[in-house]
């Protein structure tokens, strides 16, 4: 991932949701953000997908808890799936608001 720049046109397929609707999905810009993170460019990664940069530390903590066996019977509480869905929907709406002028768009 760190070798091929996904920001270069034609290297990777585009987002099907964006192609069909013209709107950014919650994951738009994730590959470019991950590429920037592999090069330690956190601000550039946040520019591509702020939600990814915000969620990665939380995901790392959950992963560490699972790997070290510090989880109980459940890895995540049952309410968290609903909360994650709400966050994804809100993120999709907010990043597509024309008021922001593409500030959060990929």
CORQUIMO-V708361 format. One record per residue. N is the residue number from 0. RES is the residue in three letters. SS is DSSP state (H for helix, E for strand, C for the rest). OMEGA is omega in whole degrees, 0 to 359 (* if undefined). D_CENTER is the distance of its C-alpha to the mean C-alpha in whole Angstrom. Layout:
N|RES|SS|OMEGA|D_CENTER / N|RES|SS|OMEGA|D_CENTER
This chain:
0|UNK|C|183|16 / 1|UNK|C|184|17 / 2|UNK|C|183|20 / 3|UNK|C|181|19 / 4|UNK|C|181|17 / 5|UNK|C|178|15 / 6|UNK|C|177|16 / 7|UNK|C|182|19 / 8|UNK|C|176|20 / 9|UNK|C|182|21 / 10|UNK|C|183|20 / 11|UNK|C|179|17 / 12|UNK|C|178|17 / 13|UNK|C|180|15 / 14|UNK|C|179|13 / 15|UNK|H|179|16 / 16|UNK|H|179|15 / 17|UNK|H|179|15 / 18|UNK|H|182|18 / 19|UNK|H|188|20 / 20|UNK|H|185|19 / 21|UNK|C|179|18 / 22|UNK|C|175|15 / 23|UNK|C|174|12 / 24|UNK|C|180|10 / 25|UNK|C|182|7 / 26|UNK|C|180|5 / 27|UNK|C|180|7 / 28|UNK|C|183|7 / 29|UNK|H|181|5 / 30|UNK|H|177|8 / 31|UNK|H|178|10 / 32|UNK|H|178|8 / 33|UNK|H|177|9 / 34|UNK|H|179|12 / 35|UNK|H|178|13 / 36|UNK|H|178|12 / 37|UNK|H|177|14 / 38|UNK|C|177|17 / 39|UNK|C|176|16 / 40|UNK|C|186|15 / 41|UNK|H|181|13 / 42|UNK|H|178|14 / 43|UNK|H|178|13 / 44|UNK|H|179|10 / 45|UNK|H|178|9 / 46|UNK|H|179|11 / 47|UNK|H|179|9 / 48|UNK|C|183|5 / 49|UNK|H|181|7 / 50|UNK|H|179|5 / 51|UNK|H|181|3 / 52|UNK|H|179|7 / 53|UNK|H|186|8 / 54|UNK|H|183|7 / 55|UNK|H|177|8 / 56|UNK|H|178|12 / 57|UNK|H|178|12 / 58|UNK|H|178|11 / 59|UNK|H|179|14 / 60|UNK|H|178|16 / 61|UNK|H|179|16 / 62|UNK|H|179|17 / 63|UNK|H|178|19 / 64|UNK|H|179|21 / 65|UNK|H|183|21 / 66|UNK|H|182|22 / 67|UNK|C|178|25 / 68|UNK|C|181|26 / 69|UNK|C|176|26 / 70|UNK|C|176|24 / 71|UNK|C|177|27 / 72|UNK|C|181|27 / 73|UNK|C|177|24 / 74|UNK|C|181|21 / 75|UNK|C|176|19 / 76|UNK|C|185|21 / 77|UNK|C|181|22 / 78|UNK|H|186|20 / 79|UNK|H|178|17 / 80|UNK|H|177|16 / 81|UNK|H|179|17 / 82|UNK|H|179|16 / 83|UNK|H|178|12 / 84|UNK|H|178|13 / 85|UNK|H|179|14 / 86|UNK|H|179|11 / 87|UNK|H|179|9 / 88|UNK|H|179|13 / 89|UNK|H|178|13 / 90|UNK|H|179|10 / 91|UNK|H|180|11 / 92|UNK|H|184|14 / 93|UNK|H|183|14 / 94|UNK|H|178|12 / 95|UNK|C|178|15 / 96|UNK|C|180|18 / 97|UNK|H|181|20 / 98|UNK|H|183|21 / 99|UNK|H|177|19 / 100|UNK|C|177|20 / 101|UNK|C|181|16 / 102|UNK|C|181|15 / 103|UNK|C|181|12 / 104|UNK|C|181|12 / 105|UNK|C|*|11
